[in-house]
Amino acid sequence: MEKENNSLKTKVKGVIKKNLYTKYFFYSKKQFKAIEKNNILETDILVPFFPFRHDYELLIYPIVEELEKSQLTVTLIVPRDALGSHNLQKLKGKVQILIYEDLFIKFNTYKETKTFLEENLKHIQNDYIQKGYSPSALQSMIVNYAYDYVLATKLLKKTKPKVVYSLHFIFNTGWLDALKKEKVQIHLMQHGFFNGEIHDFMGSTMVHLWGEYHQERLKKLDSTLKTTVVGNPKLLRIKKSYINTENKVRENLKILFVSSGHTFTNNKIYDLTLNALEGIKELQSDYNIELIYKLHPSENFKDYKRWLSQKVIKHNEIIQSNDIYEQILNAKIVIGAVSTVVNEAAFLERLCIRLFDESLINDIDDGIIKIRSKTELKSLLLNSIDENYYNDLITEQTSKSTRMFVSSYSVEKEIARLIKQHI
């Protein structure tokens, strides 16, 4: 039996997608400064921050703060990576904050998960392997599901929430099934544009959307979902913060180029990105262009080693900062392919250009200028140097962005009000 345990641990460590298991789960319990299981309190609202990214914080924390002001008890689940955030510090002492990695130790999930895997999921894995699915991919998904389901079930019984507020459970389907079993109401916040024929909101009681366009599109994808248009709490807060701030004087043409995150795994994105960078470089010295290339959160500098050596881009032109919005507000033009940031930048009144291919993204009338070649890009960049031409494009673009993003600065209060209706 001990041999089987070691084997399962090896498999889990080898195939698990979430780095929290390999980083923390097999470490000594002494390494955690954790709330004891018996000290976890019941709560009205549970907020598992799934998936966590620093640039999603303003979709979560302001709503948590507003709910807490309503005399409701709120429990927030975050990973260790979130603990240094200034936005999170403001919530300490006001809501119950649980560290996601710690919960696996507190609830001693390993043995129960192993049993759950063997008794409930092994036959499912075998069935799909016989159908030709990859055994390693299935192992990863099923182990993830089992850990999530066991942990979520234990935590829900302990905290007894009436409502959950989060972004989505696409990567945490074990949580989703546990929430359904406990009959917890699920409120989900839109975190990006949904492209193609799929969406992120399965299992939701209510979906909070940024604008009318998204509501119309989601209705076509799934007419059974209940939705409401509230606006984007992150962008509205950012825009409000800068509403009385003078834009910095731009003595040069500053371009923010936003990576889509699949630059070296998708041939279409690779070609579009490379051609665009080459076009910018051909104009850079003659027209005093400053280029900032923002890495996607899933990327790092080493991914661009070849392009750096080929001088496609310079090392000092690449940034990995979490604060994309400061970069947007300091730029004159924002360029990207498959990235929600392009539409966000349009809402923040920056001229936006999308590197477009019909196979990558839907062709929607969002005001974003779509270009397909290096020649088109170079022509547009040269024309935009003329301030009148630039301002006319901004006016047209901004008028169309209102369907993407409703401007309501009471968005946090409205989301909190809708959540409270289910308590």
Solvent accessible surface area in square Angstrom, and as a share of the most:
residue,aa,sasa,rsa
1,M,161,0.72
2,E,113,0.51
3,K,170,0.72
4,E,96,0.43
5,N,32,0.16
6,N,77,0.39
7,S,53,0.34
8,L,25,0.12
9,K,73,0.31
10,T,93,0.54
11,K,104,0.44
12,V,0,0.00
13,K,98,0.41
14,G,64,0.61
15,V,43,0.24
16,I,18,0.09
17,K,145,0.61
18,K,37,0.16
19,N,86,0.44
20,L,14,0.07
21,Y,0,0.00
22,T,55,0.32
23,K,82,0.35
24,Y,41,0.16
25,F,20,0.09
26,F,53,0.22
27,Y,107,0.41
28,S,59,0.38
29,K,129,0.55
30,K,192,0.81
31,Q,121,0.54
32,F,22,0.09
33,K,195,0.83
34,A,37,0.28
35,I,67,0.34
36,E,107,0.48
37,K,81,0.34
38,N,125,0.64
39,N,90,0.46
40,I,7,0.03
41,L,118,0.59
42,E,107,0.48
43,T,7,0.04
44,D,28,0.14
45,I,0,0.00
46,L,0,0.00
47,V,0,0.00
48,P,0,0.00
49,F,2,0.01
50,F,13,0.05
51,P,35,0.22
52,F,41,0.17
53,R,71,0.26
54,H,66,0.30
55,D,27,0.14
56,Y,16,0.06
57,E,7,0.03
58,L,34,0.17
59,L,0,0.00
60,I,0,0.00
61,Y,7,0.03
62,P,5,0.03
63,I,0,0.00
64,V,0,0.00
65,E,39,0.18
66,E,27,0.12
67,L,0,0.00
68,E,46,0.21
69,K,124,0.52
70,S,38,0.24
71,Q,165,0.73
72,L,31,0.15
73,T,74,0.43
74,V,5,0.03
75,T,0,0.00
76,L,0,0.00
77,I,1,0.00
78,V,0,0.00
79,P,22,0.14
80,R,60,0.22
81,D,84,0.43
82,A,0,0.00
83,L,50,0.25
84,G,74,0.72
85,S,11,0.07
86,H,135,0.60
87,N,41,0.21
88,L,0,0.00
89,Q,78,0.35
90,K,88,0.37
91,L,3,0.01
92,K,102,0.43
93,G,86,0.83
94,K,104,0.44
95,V,16,0.09
96,Q,31,0.14
97,I,30,0.15
98,L,1,0.00
99,I,27,0.14
100,Y,9,0.03
101,E,8,0.04
102,D,1,0.01
103,L,0,0.00
104,F,2,0.01
105,I,32,0.16
106,K,24,0.10
107,F,11,0.05
108,N,100,0.51
109,T,0,0.00
110,Y,27,0.10
111,K,145,0.62
112,E,84,0.38
113,T,1,0.00
114,K,21,0.09
115,T,64,0.37
116,F,36,0.15
117,L,16,0.08
118,E,90,0.40
119,E,126,0.57
120,N,71,0.36
121,L,15,0.08
122,K,120,0.51
123,H,103,0.46
124,I,66,0.33
125,Q,30,0.13
126,N,65,0.33
127,D,68,0.35
128,Y,81,0.31
129,I,62,0.31
130,Q,153,0.68
131,K,140,0.59
132,G,67,0.64
133,Y,115,0.44
134,S,55,0.35
135,P,75,0.47
136,S,72,0.47
137,A,47,0.36
138,L,12,0.06
139,Q,27,0.12
140,S,7,0.05
141,M,99,0.44
142,I,18,0.09
143,V,0,0.00
144,N,12,0.06
145,Y,47,0.18
146,A,0,0.00
147,Y,1,0.00
148,D,1,0.01
149,Y,35,0.13
150,V,6,0.04
151,L,0,0.00
152,A,0,0.00
153,T,20,0.12
154,K,54,0.23
155,L,0,0.00
156,L,4,0.02
157,K,113,0.48
158,K,62,0.26
159,T,0,0.00
160,K,118,0.50
161,P,10,0.07
162,K,98,0.41
163,V,0,0.00
164,V,0,0.00
165,Y,0,0.00
166,S,0,0.00
167,L,0,0.00
168,H,8,0.04
169,F,1,0.00
170,I,57,0.29
171,F,141,0.59
172,N,10,0.05
173,T,50,0.29
174,G,0,0.00
175,W,0,0.00
176,L,6,0.03
177,D,53,0.27
178,A,1,0.01
179,L,0,0.00
180,K,111,0.47
181,K,122,0.52
182,E,57,0.26
183,K,171,0.72
184,V,13,0.08
185,Q,61,0.27
186,I,4,0.02
187,H,0,0.00
188,L,0,0.00
189,M,0,0.00
190,Q,0,0.00
191,H,31,0.14
192,G,11,0.11
193,F,47,0.20
194,F,18,0.07
195,N,54,0.28
196,G,26,0.25
197,E,142,0.64
198,I,134,0.68
199,H,36,0.16
200,D,38,0.20
201,F,2,0.01
202,M,75,0.34
203,G,32,0.31
204,S,19,0.12
205,T,34,0.20
206,M,30,0.13
207,V,0,0.00
208,H,0,0.00
209,L,0,0.00
210,W,0,0.00
211,G,0,0.00
212,E,92,0.41
213,Y,29,0.11
214,H,1,0.01
215,Q,59,0.26
216,E,86,0.39
217,R,37,0.14
218,L,1,0.00
219,K,140,0.59
220,K,174,0.74
221,L,42,0.21
222,D,39,0.20
223,S,86,0.55
224,T,116,0.67
225,L,29,0.15
226,K,136,0.57
227,T,37,0.22
228,T,26,0.15
229,V,40,0.23
230,V,6,0.03
231,G,0,0.00
232,N,1,0.00
233,P,0,0.00
234,K,7,0.03
235,L,0,0.00
236,L,4,0.02
237,R,86,0.31
238,I,18,0.09
239,K,43,0.18
240,K,117,0.50
241,S,76,0.49
242,Y,89,0.34
243,I,105,0.53
244,N,142,0.73
245,T,75,0.44
246,E,156,0.70
247,N,90,0.46
248,K,138,0.59
249,V,138,0.79
250,R,74,0.27
251,E,161,0.72
252,N,45,0.23
253,L,12,0.06
254,K,30,0.13
255,I,0,0.00
256,L,1,0.00
257,F,3,0.01
258,V,8,0.05
259,S,4,0.02
260,S,10,0.07
261,G,15,0.14
262,H,101,0.45
263,T,1,0.01
264,F,69,0.29
265,T,119,0.69
266,N,50,0.26
267,N,127,0.65
268,K,95,0.40
269,I,5,0.03
270,Y,49,0.18
271,D,72,0.37
272,L,22,0.11
273,T,5,0.03
274,L,36,0.18
275,N,64,0.33
276,A,3,0.02
277,L,0,0.00
278,E,63,0.28
279,G,0,0.00
280,I,0,0.00
281,K,51,0.21
282,E,90,0.40
283,L,13,0.07
284,Q,32,0.14
285,S,103,0.66
286,D,115,0.60
287,Y,96,0.36
288,N,89,0.46
289,I,10,0.05
290,E,66,0.29
291,L,3,0.02
292,I,21,0.11
293,Y,0,0.00
294,K,16,0.07
295,L,1,0.01
296,H,47,0.21
297,P,75,0.47
298,S,82,0.53
299,E,12,0.05
300,N,56,0.28
301,F,62,0.26
302,K,155,0.66
303,D,59,0.31
304,Y,1,0.00
305,K,150,0.64
306,R,131,0.48
307,W,1,0.00
308,L,41,0.21
309,S,84,0.54
310,Q,105,0.47
311,K,168,0.71
312,V,19,0.11
313,I,2,0.01
314,K,119,0.50
315,H,112,0.50
316,N,122,0.63
317,E,13,0.06
318,I,8,0.04
319,I,34,0.17
320,Q,82,0.36
321,S,47,0.30
322,N,98,0.50
323,D,69,0.36
324,I,7,0.04
325,Y,17,0.06
326,E,81,0.36
327,Q,37,0.16
328,I,0,0.00
329,L,21,0.10
330,N,33,0.17
331,A,0,0.00
332,K,17,0.07
333,I,0,0.00
334,V,0,0.00
335,I,0,0.00
336,G,0,0.00
337,A,3,0.02
338,V,48,0.27
339,S,18,0.12
340,T,32,0.19
341,V,25,0.14
342,V,0,0.00
343,N,2,0.01
344,E,4,0.02
345,A,0,0.00
346,A,1,0.01
347,F,8,0.03
348,L,8,0.04
349,E,75,0.34
350,R,12,0.04
351,L,0,0.00
352,C,0,0.00
353,I,0,0.00
354,R,6,0.02
355,L,2,0.01
356,F,3,0.01
357,D,31,0.16
358,E,113,0.50
359,S,80,0.52
360,L,24,0.12
361,I,28,0.14
362,N,50,0.25
363,D,94,0.49
364,I,32,0.16
365,D,105,0.54
366,D,2,0.01
367,G,17,0.16
368,I,7,0.04
369,I,42,0.21
370,K,41,0.17
371,I,8,0.04
372,R,118,0.43
373,S,46,0.30
374,K,62,0.26
375,T,105,0.61
376,E,74,0.33
377,L,0,0.00
378,K,52,0.22
379,S,55,0.35
380,L,15,0.08
381,L,1,0.00
382,L,65,0.32
383,N,68,0.35
384,S,0,0.00
385,I,76,0.38
386,D,77,0.40
387,E,95,0.43
388,N,113,0.58
389,Y,82,0.31
390,Y,16,0.06
391,N,76,0.39
392,D,98,0.51
393,L,32,0.16
394,I,24,0.12
395,T,95,0.55
396,E,97,0.44
397,Q,3,0.01
398,T,36,0.21
399,S,70,0.45
400,K,69,0.29
401,S,3,0.02
402,T,81,0.47
403,R,95,0.35
404,M,2,0.01
405,F,2,0.01
406,V,45,0.26
407,S,75,0.49
408,S,37,0.24
409,Y,94,0.36
410,S,58,0.37
411,V,2,0.01
412,E,22,0.10
413,K,127,0.54
414,E,55,0.25
415,I,0,0.00
416,A,3,0.02
417,R,112,0.41
418,L,16,0.08
419,I,0,0.00
420,K,78,0.33
421,Q,114,0.51
422,H,64,0.29
423,I,74,0.37
